[in-house]
Amino acid sequence: MAVLHKPVKLAVVGGQRGAAFGQALDAYRERVELTAICDISEGVLARWRKDYPGIQTYTSYEEMLGSADATAVFLATPMDLHAAQAIQALEAGKHVVSEVIAGTTLDECWQLVEAVERTGLVYMLAENYCYMRPNMMVRNMAQQGVFGQITYAEGAYVHDCRHLLYTDDGELTWRGDYRLKYNGNTYPTHSLGPVAQWMGVNRPGGDWLVSVAAFLTGAPACRVYAKQRFGPDHPAAQKGYWRHADSVTTVIQTARQAVIVLRLDINSARPHNMTHYLLQGTQASYLAARRHGEDPLIWIDGRSPGESPGDAEWEALWQYADEYEHPYWRESGAEAQAMGHGGGDFFVLRDFIDAIQTGVRPAIDIYDAVTWSCIMPLSFESIARGGASVEIPQFVRNRE
């Protein structure tokens, strides 16, 4: 007989971004009861009240934590707020699922770890790129040894986001403020998360991250965009206004002598590369699709056509779907694909709910969250030291 669980009573914080999860929330309505929404905009709250009659609405996060009928909180707020809001929720007795990234400083990362360990509550990072179909299939193949020993990987988030830096009248949004405040890999988890899972980082028998170095280009692209959109006299069109580089390359060394290269480019004018990955092992190689409509590619020594060196030929990853499709996608792929971020939003909520209701370890737990997120502040330190290698903290105290 199936064990019945009470629905998770969920409060969403950040109604603008949180609305993107509406389909996924509706898909789990038997397991999740959406009880509250918090946002500073009355207009946003009004839209939620229309779509979800009877929902509790708040403009104050503290008030919501104190009075909302909720057992869990979904943080969909600007990145600078995530760590502090997660800690507040945990201390108020709420489970937390947080949008990326988990924390923007090393102190925030350690404070998050301590809060989760102290409260014993569920914390999960909503890194939806880990759940995209090809990324989960490659993870399944890596876990089954198809790649042999993994030696090298790449992950890139290449997405022209300059239009998100401004309001319609030319004022900066919080993303624009980020380009003034920070300079480094400010958005590492989309690129690193899937790769870390392929390598078994933070898992028994897997690898772990040891050091990181970061390198920058200049920053002309945002200035060019501002000039084109708002004219040459706009402050953002002036030389020296922007701090964030157009492109940031981050190089990570692992304990097993593998190298991970991450690229962040959120300023350059070019088509969006949503899933830009590469994985190299002693027995197989993987290349994600480079443009819309292409298949991801795989070459497996002894199975794919040809030999290396010589006449080796790539195959579509989907040639191996019957054998290596991840169980999540085999069971629920059609439903997930209709949701946001290539199905990722659907599976994020599934794993978060499972962790609360069944006590299983969150699929992307606090140690994964801070290990991936700490690349942001460590990239700042490396850049400040001229690209020097910086040690990555070991947040997992026991690797056995």
C-alpha positions as CSV (number, residue, x, y, z in Angstrom):
1,M,0.0,0.0,0.0
2,A,1.4,3.4,-0.9
3,V,2.3,5.7,2.0
4,L,0.3,8.9,1.9
5,H,2.0,12.2,2.8
6,K,0.5,15.5,3.7
7,P,0.9,18.1,0.9
8,V,3.9,20.4,1.3
9,K,2.5,23.9,2.1
10,L,4.6,26.2,-0.1
11,A,5.2,29.9,0.0
12,V,6.8,31.5,-3.1
13,V,9.1,34.5,-2.5
14,G,9.6,36.7,-5.6
15,G,6.5,36.6,-7.6
16,Q,7.8,37.7,-11.0
17,R,10.3,34.9,-11.4
18,G,8.3,32.5,-9.3
19,A,5.4,32.7,-11.8
20,A,7.6,30.8,-14.3
21,F,7.1,27.7,-12.1
22,G,3.3,27.9,-12.3
23,Q,3.0,24.9,-14.6
24,A,5.2,22.8,-12.5
25,L,3.4,23.8,-9.3
26,D,0.1,22.9,-10.9
27,A,1.5,19.5,-12.0
28,Y,2.2,18.6,-8.4
29,R,-1.0,20.1,-6.9
30,E,-1.7,16.8,-5.1
31,R,1.6,17.0,-3.3
32,V,2.1,20.8,-3.0
33,E,-0.4,23.3,-1.7
34,L,0.5,26.8,-2.7
35,T,-0.5,28.9,0.3
36,A,1.4,32.2,0.1
37,I,3.2,34.6,-2.2
38,C,5.6,37.4,-1.2
39,D,6.6,40.3,-3.5
40,I,7.3,44.0,-3.1
41,S,5.0,44.8,-6.1
42,E,1.3,45.0,-5.5
43,G,0.7,44.5,-9.2
44,V,2.5,41.2,-9.1
45,L,0.6,40.1,-6.0
46,A,-2.7,41.0,-7.8
47,R,-1.9,38.7,-10.6
48,W,-1.2,35.8,-8.2
49,R,-4.5,36.5,-6.4
50,K,-6.3,36.3,-9.7
51,D,-4.6,33.0,-10.7
52,Y,-4.8,31.5,-7.2
53,P,-7.9,32.8,-5.3
54,G,-7.5,32.6,-1.6
55,I,-3.7,32.7,-1.6
56,Q,-2.1,34.7,1.2
57,T,-0.1,37.7,-0.1
58,Y,2.7,39.6,1.6
59,T,5.0,42.5,0.8
60,S,7.2,41.8,3.9
61,Y,9.3,38.7,3.9
62,E,9.6,38.7,7.7
63,E,5.8,39.0,8.1
64,M,5.3,36.1,5.7
65,L,7.7,33.9,7.7
66,G,5.9,34.8,10.9
67,S,2.3,34.3,9.8
68,A,1.9,32.4,6.5
69,D,0.5,28.9,6.6
70,A,3.6,27.4,5.0
71,T,6.1,24.6,5.8
72,A,8.5,25.4,2.9
73,V,9.7,28.4,1.1
74,F,10.7,28.8,-2.6
75,L,13.2,31.7,-3.1
76,A,12.9,33.3,-6.5
77,T,14.4,36.6,-5.5
78,P,17.5,38.5,-6.7
79,M,20.7,36.6,-6.1
80,D,22.1,38.9,-3.4
81,L,19.1,38.0,-1.2
82,H,19.2,34.2,-1.4
83,A,21.5,33.3,1.4
84,A,20.1,35.6,4.0
85,Q,16.5,34.7,3.1
86,A,17.3,31.0,3.2
87,I,18.8,31.3,6.6
88,Q,15.9,33.2,7.9
89,A,13.5,30.6,6.6
90,L,15.4,27.7,8.1
91,E,15.5,29.5,11.4
92,A,11.7,29.9,11.2
93,G,11.3,26.2,10.7
94,K,10.8,26.2,6.9
95,H,12.3,23.9,4.3
96,V,14.0,25.9,1.5
97,V,14.4,25.5,-2.2
98,S,16.4,28.4,-3.6
99,E,17.0,29.7,-7.1
100,V,20.7,30.0,-8.0
101,I,23.1,30.9,-6.7
102,A,23.1,29.9,-3.1
103,G,25.4,32.6,-1.7
104,T,27.6,35.3,-3.1
105,T,30.4,35.2,-0.4
106,L,32.3,32.5,1.4
107,D,30.8,33.7,4.7
108,E,27.3,33.3,3.3
109,C,28.2,29.8,2.1
110,W,29.5,28.7,5.5
111,Q,26.5,30.3,7.3
112,L,24.1,28.4,5.1
113,V,25.9,25.1,5.8
114,E,25.7,25.8,9.5
115,A,22.0,26.7,9.4
116,V,21.1,23.5,7.5
117,E,23.1,21.3,9.8
118,R,21.8,23.1,12.9
119,T,18.1,22.9,11.9
120,G,18.1,19.5,10.1
121,L,15.7,20.9,7.6
122,V,15.7,20.3,3.8
123,Y,17.7,22.8,1.7
124,M,17.9,22.3,-2.1
125,L,19.3,24.4,-4.8
126,A,16.9,24.8,-7.8
127,E,19.6,24.3,-10.4
128,N,17.4,23.3,-13.3
129,Y,20.1,22.8,-15.9
130,C,21.1,19.6,-14.1
131,Y,17.7,18.1,-15.1
132,M,17.8,18.8,-18.8
133,R,17.4,15.6,-20.8
134,P,20.9,15.4,-22.3
135,N,22.6,16.3,-19.1
136,M,20.7,13.6,-17.1
137,M,21.5,11.0,-19.8
138,V,25.2,11.9,-19.8
139,R,25.1,11.7,-16.0
140,N,23.6,8.2,-16.2
141,M,26.2,7.1,-18.7
142,A,29.1,8.5,-16.6
143,Q,27.7,6.8,-13.5
144,Q,27.6,3.5,-15.4
145,G,31.3,3.9,-16.5
146,V,30.8,4.7,-20.2
147,F,33.3,7.5,-20.1
148,G,35.9,5.6,-18.2
149,Q,38.1,8.0,-16.1
150,I,36.9,11.6,-16.7
151,T,39.8,13.9,-17.4
152,Y,38.3,17.1,-18.8
153,A,35.0,19.0,-19.0
154,E,33.6,22.3,-20.2
155,G,30.5,24.2,-19.2
156,A,29.4,27.5,-20.6
157,Y,26.5,29.9,-20.0
158,V,26.5,32.1,-23.1
159,H,23.4,34.3,-23.1
160,D,23.1,37.9,-24.2
161,C,21.2,39.4,-21.2
162,R,21.9,43.1,-21.8
163,H,18.2,43.8,-22.4
164,L,17.6,42.7,-18.8
165,L,19.9,45.4,-17.3
166,Y,17.4,48.2,-17.7
167,T,13.8,49.3,-17.1
168,D,12.0,50.8,-20.1
169,D,13.1,54.3,-19.1
170,G,16.8,53.4,-18.9
171,E,17.2,52.9,-15.1
172,L,19.2,49.9,-14.0
173,T,17.5,46.7,-12.8
174,W,19.1,44.6,-10.1
175,R,20.9,42.7,-12.9
176,G,22.3,46.0,-14.1
177,D,23.5,46.8,-10.5
178,Y,25.3,43.5,-10.6
179,R,27.4,44.6,-13.6
180,L,28.5,47.6,-11.6
181,K,29.2,45.8,-8.4
182,Y,30.9,42.5,-9.4
183,N,33.5,41.4,-11.9
184,G,34.0,37.7,-12.2
185,N,32.1,34.5,-12.6
186,T,28.9,35.7,-11.1
187,Y,26.7,32.8,-12.4
188,P,28.7,29.6,-12.2
189,T,26.1,26.9,-11.3
190,H,24.4,26.5,-14.7
191,S,27.8,25.5,-16.2
192,L,29.3,23.7,-13.2
193,G,26.3,21.8,-11.8
194,P,25.8,19.2,-14.5
195,V,29.6,18.7,-14.9
196,A,30.0,18.2,-11.1
197,Q,27.3,15.6,-11.1
198,W,29.0,13.8,-14.0
199,M,32.2,13.7,-12.0
200,G,30.5,12.6,-8.8
201,V,31.8,15.7,-6.9
202,N,30.9,15.6,-3.2
203,R,29.8,12.0,-3.5
204,P,31.5,8.9,-2.0
205,G,34.0,7.5,-4.5
206,G,33.7,10.6,-6.7
207,D,35.9,13.6,-7.3
208,W,36.1,17.0,-5.5
209,L,37.1,20.5,-6.5
210,V,40.5,21.7,-5.3
211,S,41.4,25.1,-6.8
212,V,40.2,27.7,-9.2
213,A,41.6,30.5,-11.3
214,A,39.7,33.1,-13.3
215,F,40.5,35.4,-16.3
216,L,38.7,38.3,-17.9
217,T,38.2,40.0,-21.2
218,G,37.4,43.7,-21.4
219,A,33.8,45.1,-21.1
220,P,32.8,47.0,-24.3
221,A,29.6,45.1,-25.2
222,C,27.3,46.7,-22.5
223,R,28.6,50.1,-23.4
224,V,27.8,49.5,-27.1
225,Y,24.3,48.3,-26.3
226,A,23.5,51.3,-24.1
227,K,24.7,53.7,-26.8
228,Q,22.5,52.0,-29.4
229,R,19.4,51.8,-27.2
230,F,19.6,55.0,-25.1
231,G,22.0,57.3,-27.0
232,P,25.6,58.3,-26.6
233,D,24.9,60.5,-23.5
234,H,23.5,57.7,-21.4
235,P,25.8,57.0,-18.4
236,A,26.0,53.3,-19.3
237,A,27.4,54.3,-22.8
238,Q,30.5,55.9,-21.2
239,K,33.9,54.2,-21.1
240,G,34.7,52.9,-17.6
241,Y,31.1,52.7,-16.5
242,W,30.7,48.9,-16.4
243,R,32.8,46.7,-14.2
244,H,31.7,43.2,-15.3
245,A,33.7,41.7,-18.1
246,D,32.1,40.6,-21.3
247,S,33.5,37.1,-20.9
248,V,35.0,35.3,-17.9
249,T,36.9,32.0,-18.1
250,T,37.2,30.0,-15.0
251,V,39.6,27.0,-14.7
252,I,39.0,24.4,-11.9
253,Q,41.4,21.7,-10.9
254,T,40.0,18.5,-9.3
255,A,41.5,16.1,-6.8
256,R,41.7,13.4,-9.5
257,Q,43.6,15.7,-11.8
258,A,40.7,16.5,-14.1
259,V,40.3,20.0,-15.4
260,I,37.0,21.9,-15.7
261,V,36.8,25.0,-17.8
262,L,33.8,27.3,-17.3
263,R,32.8,30.3,-19.5
264,L,30.3,33.0,-18.5
265,D,29.3,35.5,-21.2
266,I,26.1,37.4,-20.5
267,N,27.1,40.6,-22.4
268,S,28.2,39.6,-25.9
269,A,25.8,39.9,-28.9
270,R,25.3,36.3,-30.3
271,P,22.7,33.5,-30.3
272,H,21.9,31.9,-27.0
273,N,23.9,28.7,-26.1
274,M,21.7,27.3,-23.4
275,T,23.5,24.0,-23.0
276,H,27.1,24.4,-23.9
277,Y,29.0,21.4,-22.5
278,L,31.9,19.0,-23.2
279,L,33.0,15.9,-21.4
280,Q,36.1,13.9,-22.1
281,G,37.0,10.5,-20.6
282,T,39.4,7.7,-21.4
283,Q,36.6,5.8,-23.1
284,A,34.2,8.3,-24.5
285,S,33.6,12.0,-25.5
286,Y,30.5,14.2,-25.4
287,L,29.7,17.4,-27.1
288,A,26.5,19.3,-26.4
289,A,24.6,20.8,-29.3
290,R,26.0,24.2,-30.3
291,R,22.8,25.6,-31.8
292,H,19.1,25.1,-31.8
293,G,18.0,22.0,-33.8
294,E,21.3,20.1,-33.5
295,D,21.7,16.8,-31.7
296,P,24.1,16.4,-28.8
297,L,27.0,14.2,-29.9
298,I,28.7,11.2,-28.4
299,W,31.6,9.0,-29.3
300,I,32.2,5.8,-27.4
301,D,35.4,3.8,-28.0
302,G,34.6,0.4,-29.3
303,R,30.9,1.2,-30.0
304,S,30.8,4.3,-32.1
305,P,31.9,4.2,-35.8
306,G,35.6,4.3,-36.5
307,E,38.7,4.3,-34.3
308,S,40.7,7.1,-32.7
309,P,43.1,8.2,-34.1
310,G,41.8,7.6,-37.6
311,D,38.2,7.5,-38.8
312,A,36.3,8.0,-35.6
313,E,32.8,9.6,-36.2
314,W,30.4,11.3,-33.8
315,E,26.9,9.9,-33.2
316,A,23.8,11.5,-32.0
317,L,23.5,11.0,-28.2
318,W,19.9,9.8,-28.8
319,Q,21.2,6.7,-30.5
320,Y,21.8,5.4,-27.0
321,A,18.5,6.6,-25.4
322,D,17.1,3.1,-25.2
323,E,20.0,2.0,-23.1
324,Y,21.0,5.1,-21.2
325,E,17.9,7.4,-21.0
326,H,17.7,8.6,-17.4
327,P,14.8,7.1,-15.5
328,Y,13.3,10.5,-14.8
329,W,13.0,11.2,-18.5
330,R,11.9,7.7,-19.4
331,E,9.0,7.9,-16.9
332,S,8.0,11.6,-17.1
333,G,9.8,13.2,-20.0
334,A,6.8,14.1,-22.1
335,E,5.2,15.9,-19.1
336,A,8.4,17.6,-18.0
337,Q,9.3,18.9,-21.5
338,A,6.3,21.2,-21.5
339,M,7.7,22.9,-18.4
340,G,10.4,25.6,-18.1
341,H,14.1,25.3,-18.7
342,G,13.9,22.1,-20.8
343,G,12.0,20.2,-18.2
344,G,14.2,21.2,-15.3
345,D,11.6,23.2,-13.3
346,F,9.4,20.1,-13.2
347,F,12.1,17.8,-11.8
348,V,13.5,20.4,-9.3
349,L,10.1,20.5,-7.6
350,R,9.8,16.7,-7.7
351,D,13.1,16.2,-5.9
352,F,12.4,18.9,-3.4
353,I,9.0,17.4,-2.5
354,D,10.5,13.9,-2.2
355,A,13.2,15.1,0.1
356,I,10.6,16.7,2.5
357,Q,8.1,13.9,2.3
358,T,10.3,10.8,2.3
359,G,13.5,12.0,4.0
360,V,15.8,11.2,1.1
361,R,18.9,13.4,0.6
362,P,18.1,16.4,-1.6
363,A,19.3,15.8,-5.1
364,I,21.3,19.1,-5.0
365,D,21.9,19.5,-1.3
366,I,23.5,22.3,0.7
367,Y,27.0,21.0,0.1
368,D,26.5,20.9,-3.7
369,A,24.9,24.3,-3.5
370,V,27.8,26.0,-1.7
371,T,30.5,24.1,-3.6
372,W,29.2,25.3,-6.9
373,S,28.2,28.8,-5.7
374,C,31.5,29.6,-4.0
375,I,33.2,29.8,-7.4
376,M,31.7,33.3,-7.6
377,P,33.6,34.9,-4.7
378,L,36.7,32.8,-5.4
379,S,36.8,34.0,-9.0
380,F,36.8,37.6,-7.6
381,E,39.8,36.7,-5.4
382,S,41.6,35.1,-8.3
383,I,41.1,38.1,-10.5
384,A,42.2,40.4,-7.8
385,R,45.4,38.4,-7.6
386,G,46.1,38.5,-11.3
387,G,44.6,35.1,-12.2
388,A,46.3,33.2,-9.4
389,S,45.0,29.8,-8.3
390,V,42.8,30.0,-5.2
391,E,41.9,27.0,-3.0
392,I,38.3,25.8,-2.9
393,P,37.0,25.1,0.6
394,Q,35.9,21.6,1.4
395,F,32.4,22.0,2.7
396,V,31.8,18.2,3.0
397,R,33.5,17.2,6.2
398,N,33.2,13.4,5.7
399,R,33.7,11.9,2.3
400,E,33.1,8.3,3.3
